[in-house]
Amino acid sequence: MSGKDNSRRPDDQTKKAHQAILRVRGLTKAFGEKEALKGVSFDLLTGEILGILGPNGAGKTTLIHCLLGLIAPTSGKIEVFGLEFSRHRIKILERMNFASNYVSLPLSLTLWENLMVYALIYRVPQPGKRCHEMLKLFDLEGLATSPARKLSSGQMMRLCLAKALINDPEILLLDEPTAGLDPEMARKTRKLLKRLRQERGLSVIYTSHNLQEMEEISDRVALIREGRLLALGSAEEIRSRFAAQNLEEAFFRALEEKNVS
Ligand SMILES: Nc1ncnc2c1ncn2[C@@H]1O[C@H](COP(=O)(O)OP(=O)(O)OP(=O)(O)O)[C@@H](O)[C@H]1O
């Protein structure tokens, strides 16, 4: 988006690095009797890739949905770009984006049409050029005129990632972004995220069940179980917190711990 380009020069990003771009405080979400999130607090730093790790039902998707404003938290506070989320949702979401392996895009539209719809929603400058760039980035150029219904699940994920980057977001929320991608495309996606973090100061929150990938790509990892944040730190800090050789071992130790502080 043209208006904000000056604020994303590398020197500005250096100044902004290590500042919180997103703050979550005491976030709780109850679905009736079920408390999916129980007082979760953390910061996402500018230019950071933060991995959210937790078993099935831990509350990862609920957290992402709260951060997107798809569901309202029961209590707690979310602040993004220094603005309170509940009061500035539209303004904030213009500068964010999202991809998930369980959200499919309109199936009857072609890939080109799908991207163009989002380019126009986000008021992207030179939308046609941007759509071409995104299709190229994810090796989807040959399918530009195919309806999305013809895509394999991996191709659909690539289209979701292309859509997620269409507005050059400052914060990207990714729910299992590499699930369903073949190893080569998963590697390419990780490389791309690292590059965008480096070049554009992109900040990323992403969930994955691939612990090796999480260890490789994340600056910090948040371990969630039963709606509670158990630990937050670099993979090394998490390993040492649970006296583990690797993140996978730390993950299983965390799950075994009965009373975690
Ligand atoms: N709309 C809902 N109504 C009732 N309960 C819900 C709802 N959404 C989520 N839950 C419950 O909240 C808990 C957290 O779910 P959530 O989908 O956030 O977990 P998750 O960590 O993303 O799991 P997974 O790894 O399986 O995707 C689960 O117990 C789930 O059953």
The ligand as an SDF file (V2000), in Angstrom:
LIG
                    3D

 31 33  0  0  0  0  0  0  0  0999 V2000
  -17.3170  -22.2480   18.3390 N   0  0  0  0  0  0  0  0  0  0  0  0
  -16.9870  -23.0580   19.3430 C   0  0  0  0  0  0  0  0  0  0  0  0
  -17.9180  -23.5100   20.1980 N   0  0  0  0  0  0  0  0  0  0  0  0
  -17.5920  -24.3230   21.2310 C   0  0  0  0  0  0  0  0  0  0  0  0
  -16.3410  -24.7240   21.4980 N   0  0  0  0  0  0  0  0  0  0  0  0
  -15.3710  -24.3060   20.6850 C   0  0  0  0  0  0  0  0  0  0  0  0
  -15.6330  -23.4460   19.5670 C   0  0  0  0  0  0  0  0  0  0  0  0
  -14.4480  -23.1810   18.9460 N   0  0  0  0  0  0  0  0  0  0  0  0
  -13.4980  -23.8500   19.6370 C   0  0  0  0  0  0  0  0  0  0  0  0
  -14.0560  -24.5140   20.6700 N   0  0  0  0  0  0  0  0  0  0  0  0
  -13.3280  -25.3260   21.6700 C   0  0  0  0  0  0  0  0  0  0  0  0
  -12.2740  -24.5350   22.1790 O   0  0  0  0  0  0  0  0  0  0  0  0
  -11.0950  -25.3350   22.3370 C   0  0  0  0  0  0  0  0  0  0  0  0
   -9.9550  -24.7250   21.5440 C   0  0  0  0  0  0  0  0  0  0  0  0
  -10.2220  -24.9260   20.1480 O   0  0  0  0  0  0  0  0  0  0  0  0
   -9.2320  -24.4090   19.0090 P   0  0  0  0  0  0  0  0  0  0  0  0
   -9.8620  -24.7290   17.6990 O   0  0  0  0  0  0  0  0  0  0  0  0
   -8.8650  -23.0120   19.2780 O   0  0  0  0  0  0  0  0  0  0  0  0
   -7.9520  -25.3330   19.2530 O   0  0  0  0  0  0  0  0  0  0  0  0
   -6.6580  -25.5300   18.3560 P   0  0  0  0  0  0  0  0  0  0  0  0
   -5.5010  -25.3980   19.2670 O   0  0  0  0  0  0  0  0  0  0  0  0
   -6.7020  -24.6430   17.1770 O   0  0  0  0  0  0  0  0  0  0  0  0
   -6.8080  -27.0470   17.9030 O   0  0  0  0  0  0  0  0  0  0  0  0
   -6.3310  -27.8030   16.5480 P   0  0  0  0  0  0  0  0  0  0  0  0
   -4.8570  -28.0140   16.6690 O   0  0  0  0  0  0  0  0  0  0  0  0
   -7.0870  -29.0830   16.6250 O   0  0  0  0  0  0  0  0  0  0  0  0
   -6.7130  -26.9660   15.3710 O   0  0  0  0  0  0  0  0  0  0  0  0
  -11.4790  -26.7490   21.9300 C   0  0  0  0  0  0  0  0  0  0  0  0
  -11.8250  -27.4710   23.0760 O   0  0  0  0  0  0  0  0  0  0  0  0
  -12.6670  -26.5420   21.0300 C   0  0  0  0  0  0  0  0  0  0  0  0
  -13.5300  -27.6540   21.0840 O   0  0  0  0  0  0  0  0  0  0  0  0
  1  2  1  0
  2  3  1  0
  2  7  2  0
  3  4  2  0
  4  5  1  0
  5  6  2  0
  6  7  1  0
  6 10  1  0
  7  8  1  0
  8  9  2  0
  9 10  1  0
 10 11  1  0
 11 12  1  0
 11 30  1  0
 12 13  1  0
 13 14  1  0
 13 28  1  0
 14 15  1  0
 15 16  1  0
 16 17  2  0
 16 18  1  0
 16 19  1  0
 19 20  1  0
 20 21  2  0
 20 22  1  0
 20 23  1  0
 23 24  1  0
 24 25  2  0
 24 26  1  0
 24 27  1  0
 28 29  1  0
 28 30  1  0
 30 31  1  0
M  END
$$$$
